[in-house]
């Protein structure tokens, strides 16, 4: 095959074009910015579905934080002794005198 043959030149152009198209297809599929023919970058357009997913993700994270806090409270209740939990509940009913009741209960247990 001759280097100056039109078939060879067309093959080089076809290979280069197919490579460029494949590169852009892969980049677009994975969310990377696309290159134009002058080497500049075209950012990926944010669509409505992506924005909705971001908002839902933020909402779910705040919800998960609240559930996690509640779970910590329930774990503390489950692992504390029943006398201690009962004392704290009674102290809350009596207006918040937790420290006085805790020391009184501890003296009773000794």
CORJOKA-V936798 format. One record per residue. RES is the residue in three letters. PHI is phi in whole degrees, 0 to 359 (NA if undefined). PSI is psi in radians with two decimals (999 if undefined). OMEGA is omega in whole degrees, -180 to 180 (NA if undefined). Layout:
RES,PHI,PSI,OMEGA
RES,PHI,PSI,OMEGA
This chain:
UNK,NA,2.35,-178
UNK,274,2.42,-179
UNK,298,-0.50,-178
UNK,268,0.02,-179
UNK,296,2.37,-180
UNK,298,-0.53,178
UNK,295,-0.68,179
UNK,293,-0.75,179
UNK,297,-0.76,179
UNK,296,-0.64,178
UNK,295,-0.73,178
UNK,297,-0.76,179
UNK,296,-0.75,-180
UNK,295,-0.76,180
UNK,297,-0.77,180
UNK,297,-0.75,-179
UNK,294,-0.77,179
UNK,296,-0.70,177
UNK,297,-0.75,180
UNK,296,-0.77,179
UNK,296,-0.74,179
UNK,296,-0.75,178
UNK,300,-0.82,-180
UNK,293,-0.63,179
UNK,296,-0.78,179
UNK,296,-0.76,180
UNK,297,-0.73,-180
UNK,293,-0.66,-179
UNK,295,-0.60,-178
UNK,262,0.09,173
UNK,87,0.24,178
UNK,275,2.78,177
UNK,292,2.52,-179
UNK,268,2.58,176
UNK,265,2.42,173
UNK,267,-3.07,-173
UNK,288,-0.19,179
UNK,256,0.18,177
UNK,88,0.00,178
UNK,282,2.90,-179
UNK,251,2.40,174
UNK,250,1.97,-177
UNK,292,2.66,179
UNK,288,2.35,-180
UNK,287,2.30,177
UNK,279,2.13,-180
UNK,263,2.98,-177
UNK,297,-0.65,-179
UNK,295,-0.68,179
UNK,294,-0.76,179
UNK,296,-0.69,179
UNK,295,-0.68,178
UNK,294,-0.66,179
UNK,295,-0.75,179
UNK,295,-0.74,179
UNK,295,-0.67,179
UNK,297,-0.74,179
UNK,296,-0.73,179
UNK,296,-0.74,180
UNK,293,-0.59,178
UNK,294,-0.72,178
UNK,293,-0.69,178
UNK,297,-0.73,179
UNK,296,-0.63,177
UNK,297,-0.75,178
UNK,295,-0.73,179
UNK,294,-0.67,179
UNK,297,-0.73,177
UNK,299,-0.76,180
UNK,295,-0.65,179
UNK,295,-0.69,178
UNK,298,-0.70,178
UNK,296,-0.78,-180
UNK,295,-0.67,177
UNK,296,-0.70,179
UNK,295,-0.71,178
UNK,296,-0.73,-178
UNK,290,-0.56,-176
UNK,266,-0.35,177
UNK,288,2.75,177
UNK,290,2.63,-176
UNK,295,-0.54,180
UNK,294,-0.75,-179
UNK,296,-0.78,180
UNK,295,-0.76,179
UNK,298,-0.68,179
UNK,296,-0.76,179
UNK,295,-0.69,178
UNK,295,-0.78,178
UNK,297,-0.67,179
UNK,295,-0.65,177
UNK,292,-0.61,178
UNK,290,-0.59,-177
UNK,273,0.10,176
UNK,106,0.25,172
UNK,95,0.39,179
UNK,271,1.04,-174
UNK,294,-0.83,-175
UNK,298,-0.75,-178
UNK,295,-0.75,-179
UNK,291,-0.65,179
UNK,297,-0.77,180
UNK,292,-0.63,178
UNK,295,-0.76,179
UNK,294,-0.68,179
UNK,295,-0.63,177
UNK,293,-0.65,179
UNK,295,-0.65,-177
UNK,286,-0.39,-179
UNK,275,999,NA
